[in-house]
Amino acid sequence: MITSGANAMRMIIAAENASMRMSGESNLALFYLRLFRNRGIDVWLVCHARVRDELRQMFPDPVDFQKFHFVEDTGFQVLVWKVGQWFPYRIKDLIFGQWVHILTQRGMRKIIRELVRKENVQLVFEPAPITPKGLSFMYGLGTPVVIGPLCGGLEFPPAFRYMDSPFSRYAIKIGRILSNLAHRWAPGKLQAASLLVANDRTKDALPHGCRGSVYEVVESGVDLSICKPIARQQPVSGEVIRFIFWGRFVDWKGIQFLVRAFRQVAEQTNAVLELIGDGEMLDSVKTQVSELQLGDRVIFHGRLSRGDSIGVIKRCHVFVIPSLRECGGNAILEIMAMGLPVVATNWAGPANYVTPACGILVDPDSVQGFVDGLAGAMLKLAGSPELRQQMGDAGIERVKEQYFDWESKADRILEICRATLEGQPKLGL
């Protein structure tokens, strides 16, 4: 158990999902909880009941656990979620997911208002959801609210906008219009004292009418105690080169284009492609691998724990992330910290992290050009252990020099929180 000083900042972290078993966004609350407590902050956590059992295992001390408060599902929430399963991913996420989120947020707000009153809480920090358009009910709490870092506001590259069906594009357009109106009904972001954004795209995607100070803070972070440089052996003649993909199997991650590119690589090398993750495209990707006769060269690991994922990554040589709508890219930074070169899309988040020194960016100018570019980058790295080593070493240094680690990020956010409490002018973008 971590104790807090009598004069510690008293903070509530509000996050629907606080979990190390779910997606990267869900990890955020727990990273901040640990880091803030280590800095003497008195922290409460308010989240959804679906993570209660996991948190009970992670925090067995009852004194710690009593500072966790949970929102239970209503019957209507369950119904909305079930109906949403019949719709395409982006519609399910943007519309039905928002309704579930709204109902959860309302429950969280009720709990937080009571905690602020009883515990003399000074500030509420809401790190997730990270989308700038997502509604926040963190208003009227009797204490300042800090929201973010937010990330998003991206479209597909022009050559890939066909991936959204006309129906999806129409529904998304209407959803965004309604979102701006809904923020006047749930004005958490409009009334937040401080908003943290990943970049200018995200800033531009904020709902109209935000009044708080806006700060630029990188959305992603790296736990350097876990993501340590991999000890490399001297390359051996004929060594199997292992490419690794680590992420969700959804269309915008571009895994279908990676498989097409890998076919070219497999024809010219003895390389293997290892895939960590699952999602709605898993079955279609398996079918694609089978149709391209790559079954013995592609390894599906499924969804793994972070520790098991890192264990697989340690035996690989190159990380490939062909995302087409990646505003952040936490996995990229974690892989760079471990010393693997990166092949990524020259679009949005990856382009902010990956430099020519530590990886290869592929332009998404056309579908075939993108596939060929991925294949060319993979072949280049497969054929040069020296280049892989140089880029890997450069990636390690870039993560350290740019303060992409969680410790530095926590210090920056606490600096903003203190400035918010003191009513200081914003610290700058």
C-alpha positions in Angstrom: 0.0 0.0 0.0 1.2 3.5 -0.8 0.4 6.2 1.7 -0.1 9.9 1.1 1.0 12.9 3.0 -1.4 15.2 4.8 -0.9 18.0 2.4 -1.0 15.9 -0.8 -3.0 16.9 -3.8 -6.4 15.1 -3.6 -7.4 13.9 -7.0 -10.0 11.7 -8.6 -9.1 9.8 -11.8 -12.3 9.2 -13.9 -12.0 6.5 -16.5 -14.7 4.1 -17.7 -12.2 1.3 -18.2 -9.1 0.9 -16.0 -7.5 -2.3 -17.1 -4.3 -3.9 -18.3 -6.2 -6.7 -20.1 -8.1 -4.4 -22.5 -7.0 -2.0 -25.2 -4.1 0.5 -24.7 -6.5 3.3 -23.9 -7.8 1.3 -20.9 -4.2 1.1 -19.5 -3.9 4.8 -19.1 -5.8 5.2 -15.8 -3.7 2.6 -14.1 -0.5 4.1 -15.3 -1.5 7.4 -14.0 -2.8 5.9 -10.7 0.6 4.3 -10.0 2.7 7.2 -11.1 0.7 9.8 -9.2 0.6 7.8 -6.0 4.4 7.4 -6.3 4.6 11.2 -6.3 2.6 11.5 -3.1 -0.8 12.3 -4.7 -3.9 11.2 -2.8 -5.9 9.4 -5.6 -9.3 7.9 -5.9 -10.4 5.9 -9.0 -13.9 5.9 -10.5 -14.6 3.4 -13.3 -17.0 0.7 -14.6 -17.7 -2.5 -12.6 -16.5 -4.7 -15.5 -12.9 -4.2 -14.2 -13.7 -4.7 -10.5 -12.4 -8.3 -10.3 -9.1 -7.4 -12.2 -8.5 -4.4 -9.9 -9.2 -6.5 -6.8 -6.4 -8.9 -7.9 -4.0 -6.1 -8.7 -4.7 -4.2 -5.4 -5.4 -6.9 -2.8 -4.9 -4.4 0.2 -8.4 -3.4 1.3 -7.2 0.1 2.2 -6.2 0.6 -1.4 -9.3 -1.0 -2.8 -11.7 1.2 -0.8 -10.6 4.1 -2.9 -11.9 2.5 -6.0 -15.6 3.1 -6.9 -17.6 1.4 -9.6 -20.6 2.1 -11.9 -22.9 -0.9 -12.5 -24.5 -1.6 -15.9 -28.2 -0.9 -16.3 -30.5 -3.1 -18.3 -30.8 -0.4 -21.0 -27.0 -0.3 -21.3 -26.9 -4.0 -22.0 -29.6 -3.7 -24.6 -27.9 -0.8 -26.4 -24.6 -2.8 -26.5 -26.3 -5.9 -27.9 -28.1 -3.9 -30.7 -24.8 -2.3 -31.6 -23.2 -5.6 -32.4 -25.3 -5.8 -35.6 -23.7 -2.7 -37.1 -20.3 -2.0 -38.8 -17.4 -1.3 -36.4 -17.2 2.4 -36.8 -20.9 2.9 -36.5 -21.0 0.6 -33.5 -18.2 2.6 -31.9 -19.3 6.1 -32.8 -23.0 5.8 -32.1 -23.9 2.8 -29.9 -20.6 3.0 -28.1 -21.4 6.6 -27.3 -24.7 5.7 -25.8 -23.2 3.2 -23.5 -20.5 5.7 -22.6 -23.1 8.4 -21.8 -24.9 6.1 -19.4 -21.7 5.1 -17.7 -20.5 8.7 -17.5 -23.8 9.8 -15.8 -23.3 7.1 -13.2 -19.6 8.2 -12.7 -20.6 11.8 -12.3 -23.0 10.9 -9.5 -20.3 9.1 -7.6 -17.7 11.8 -8.2 -19.9 14.6 -7.0 -20.4 12.7 -3.7 -16.6 12.0 -3.4 -15.7 15.6 -4.0 -18.0 16.7 -1.2 -17.0 14.0 1.3 -13.3 13.8 0.7 -12.5 17.4 -0.1 -11.1 16.4 -3.5 -9.3 19.3 -5.3 -9.3 18.1 -8.9 -10.8 15.6 -11.3 -8.6 14.1 -14.0 -10.2 12.3 -16.9 -7.6 10.6 -19.2 -10.0 8.5 -21.2 -11.8 8.1 -23.6 -9.1 9.8 -25.7 -11.4 10.9 -28.6 -11.9 14.7 -28.8 -15.5 14.3 -29.8 -16.4 11.9 -26.9 -18.9 13.3 -24.4 -17.8 14.1 -20.9 -20.2 14.5 -18.0 -17.4 15.8 -15.7 -18.9 19.2 -15.1 -20.6 20.8 -12.2 -18.5 18.8 -9.7 -17.5 21.6 -7.4 -13.8 21.3 -8.4 -11.7 21.9 -11.6 -11.5 19.2 -14.3 -8.5 18.3 -16.5 -9.3 16.1 -19.5 -6.8 14.3 -21.8 -4.4 13.8 -23.4 -6.9 13.5 -26.2 -6.0 12.0 -29.5 -7.9 11.7 -32.8 -9.6 13.9 -35.4 -8.2 11.8 -38.3 -9.5 10.6 -41.6 -8.2 7.9 -43.8 -5.6 9.0 -46.3 -7.4 10.1 -49.6 -6.5 6.9 -51.4 -8.0 4.8 -48.7 -11.3 6.6 -48.0 -13.1 4.0 -49.9 -12.7 1.8 -46.8 -15.7 3.7 -45.2 -18.9 2.7 -47.0 -21.2 5.5 -48.2 -23.6 4.6 -45.3 -20.7 4.7 -42.8 -19.5 8.1 -44.1 -23.0 9.5 -43.9 -23.6 8.1 -40.4 -20.2 9.4 -39.2 -20.9 12.9 -40.7 -24.3 13.1 -39.0 -22.8 11.7 -35.8 -20.2 14.4 -35.6 -22.8 17.1 -36.2 -24.9 15.7 -33.4 -21.8 15.4 -31.2 -21.2 19.2 -31.3 -24.8 19.7 -30.3 -24.6 17.0 -27.6 -21.7 18.8 -26.0 -24.0 21.6 -25.0 -26.1 19.0 -23.2 -23.1 17.3 -21.6 -20.6 20.2 -21.4 -17.8 18.5 -19.6 -15.2 19.4 -22.3 -16.7 22.9 -22.8 -16.4 23.7 -19.1 -13.1 21.8 -18.4 -10.4 24.0 -16.8 -7.7 22.4 -18.9 -7.7 20.2 -22.0 -4.7 18.2 -23.1 -4.3 17.4 -26.8 -1.8 15.2 -28.7 -1.4 17.6 -31.7 -3.0 20.3 -33.8 -5.3 17.9 -35.5 -6.8 16.9 -32.2 -7.0 20.5 -31.1 -9.0 21.4 -34.3 -11.3 18.4 -33.6 -12.3 19.6 -30.1 -16.0 20.5 -29.8 -16.9 24.1 -30.5 -17.0 26.4 -27.4 -14.2 24.9 -25.2 -13.2 27.6 -22.6 -10.3 26.0 -20.8 -6.6 26.2 -21.4 -5.3 23.9 -24.0 -1.9 22.1 -23.7 -0.1 19.8 -26.1 0.9 16.6 -24.4 1.9 13.4 -26.3 -0.9 10.9 -25.9 1.4 7.8 -25.7 4.0 6.9 -23.2 6.5 4.1 -22.5 7.2 2.2 -19.2 11.0 2.0 -19.4 11.0 -0.5 -16.5 9.3 -3.0 -18.8 10.2 -2.0 -22.3 14.0 -2.4 -22.0 16.5 -2.7 -24.9 16.7 -6.2 -26.2 20.1 -7.9 -25.9 21.0 -8.8 -29.5 23.1 -11.8 -30.6 25.5 -11.5 -33.5 23.6 -12.2 -36.8 24.0 -15.8 -38.1 24.1 -16.6 -41.8 20.7 -17.9 -42.9 18.9 -16.6 -39.8 15.1 -16.4 -40.1 14.1 -12.7 -40.0 11.0 -12.2 -37.9 8.6 -9.3 -38.6 6.1 -8.5 -35.8 2.7 -6.8 -35.9 1.1 -6.0 -32.5 -2.3 -4.5 -32.4 -6.1 -4.9 -33.0 -7.3 -6.6 -36.1 -9.5 -3.8 -37.4 -9.5 -2.4 -40.9 -7.8 0.9 -40.2 -4.7 -0.9 -38.7 -4.0 -1.9 -42.3 -3.1 -5.5 -41.5 -4.7 -6.7 -44.7 -2.1 -4.7 -46.7 0.7 -6.0 -44.5 -0.2 -9.5 -45.4 -0.2 -8.7 -49.1 3.2 -7.0 -48.7 4.6 -9.9 -46.8 3.8 -12.2 -49.7 6.4 -10.4 -51.7 8.9 -10.6 -48.8 8.2 -14.4 -48.4 8.9 -15.0 -52.0 12.4 -13.5 -51.7 13.5 -14.4 -48.1 13.0 -17.0 -45.4 11.2 -14.3 -43.2 8.3 -15.0 -40.9 5.5 -12.7 -39.9 4.3 -12.9 -36.3 0.9 -11.4 -35.4 -0.2 -10.5 -31.9 -3.8 -9.4 -31.3 -7.4 -10.1 -32.3 -10.5 -8.3 -33.4 -13.2 -8.3 -36.0 -10.9 -8.9 -38.9 -9.1 -11.9 -37.5 -11.0 -14.5 -39.5 -10.7 -12.6 -42.8 -7.0 -12.2 -42.2 -6.6 -15.9 -41.6 -8.5 -16.6 -44.8 -6.3 -14.1 -46.7 -3.2 -15.9 -45.4 -4.5 -19.2 -46.5 -5.5 -17.9 -50.0 -1.9 -16.5 -50.4 -0.5 -19.8 -49.3 1.4 -18.2 -46.4 0.2 -20.5 -43.7 3.6 -21.8 -42.8 5.1 -18.3 -42.7 2.6 -16.4 -40.7 2.1 -17.1 -37.0 -1.1 -16.0 -35.2 -0.5 -15.6 -31.5 -4.0 -14.2 -30.6 -4.4 -11.7 -27.9 -1.6 -11.9 -25.3 -0.9 -10.2 -22.0 1.6 -7.4 -22.2 4.3 -9.5 -20.6 3.7 -12.4 -23.0 3.6 -9.9 -26.0 7.0 -8.5 -25.0 8.3 -12.0 -24.8 7.4 -12.7 -28.4 8.7 -9.3 -29.5 12.1 -10.0 -28.0 12.8 -12.7 -30.5 11.7 -10.6 -33.5 13.8 -8.2 -35.7 11.4 -5.6 -37.2 8.1 -4.0 -36.1 5.6 -3.2 -38.9 2.6 -1.0 -38.1 0.7 -0.1 -41.3 -2.1 1.9 -39.6 -4.0 4.3 -41.7 -5.8 6.3 -38.9 -3.3 6.2 -36.1 -3.2 9.5 -34.2 -1.0 8.2 -31.4 0.8 4.9 -31.5 1.9 3.7 -28.1 3.1 0.4 -29.5 5.5 2.2 -31.8 7.2 4.0 -28.9 7.4 0.8 -26.8 8.9 -1.1 -29.6 11.4 1.7 -30.3 12.4 1.6 -26.6 13.2 -2.1 -27.0 15.5 -1.4 -29.9 13.6 -2.7 -32.9 13.5 -0.7 -36.2 10.0 0.3 -37.3 8.2 0.2 -40.6 5.1 2.5 -40.4 2.7 4.6 -42.4 3.7 8.1 -43.2 0.5 9.5 -41.9 -0.4 11.2 -38.6 0.9 9.7 -35.4 3.6 7.3 -36.7 5.1 10.2 -38.8 5.5 12.2 -35.5 7.4 9.5 -33.8 9.4 7.7 -36.5 12.4 9.4 -38.1 14.6 8.2 -40.9 17.2 7.4 -38.3 15.0 4.8 -36.5 12.7 3.4 -39.1 11.1 3.6 -42.6 7.9 5.5 -43.3 5.8 4.4 -46.3 3.6 6.9 -48.1 -0.1 5.8 -48.5 -0.5 7.4 -51.9 -2.2 4.5 -53.5 -3.2 1.0 -52.4 -0.7 -0.9 -54.6 2.0 1.7 -53.9 1.5 1.3 -50.2 1.7 -2.5 -50.4 4.9 -2.3 -52.6 6.4 0.3 -50.2 5.8 -1.9 -47.2 7.4 -4.8 -49.0 10.4 -2.8 -50.1 11.0 -1.5 -46.6 10.7 -5.0 -45.1 13.1 -6.4 -47.7 15.6 -3.6 -47.1 15.7 -4.3 -43.4 15.7 -8.1 -43.8 18.8 -7.8 -45.9 20.8 -5.6 -43.6 21.5 -6.6 -39.9 23.7 -3.5 -39.7 20.8 -1.2 -40.6 18.5 -2.9 -38.2 21.0 -2.4 -35.4 21.6 1.3 -36.3 17.9 2.0 -36.5 17.2 0.1 -33.3 19.8 2.1 -31.4 18.5 5.4 -32.7 15.0 4.4 -31.6 16.1 3.8 -28.0 17.8 7.3 -27.9 14.8 9.0 -29.5 12.4 7.7 -26.8 14.7 8.9 -24.1 15.6 12.3 -25.6 12.0 13.2 -26.5 10.6 12.3 -23.0 8.2 9.7 -24.3 8.6 7.7 -21.1 5.7 7.6 -18.6 7.7 9.2 -15.7 8.3 12.3 -17.7 4.7 12.4 -18.9 3.3 12.1 -15.4 5.5 15.0 -14.3 4.2 17.1 -17.2 0.6 16.4 -16.4 1.0 17.1 -12.7 2.6 20.4 -13.6 -0.5 21.2 -15.6 -2.8 20.1 -12.8 -1.0 22.3 -10.3 -1.1 25.3 -12.7 -4.8 24.6 -13.1 -5.4 24.6 -9.4 -3.4 27.8 -9.0 -5.3 29.5 -11.8 -2.1 30.2 -13.7 -2.0 31.1 -17.4 -1.5 28.2 -19.6 2.0 26.8 -19.8 2.0 26.8 -23.6 1.3 24.3 -26.4 
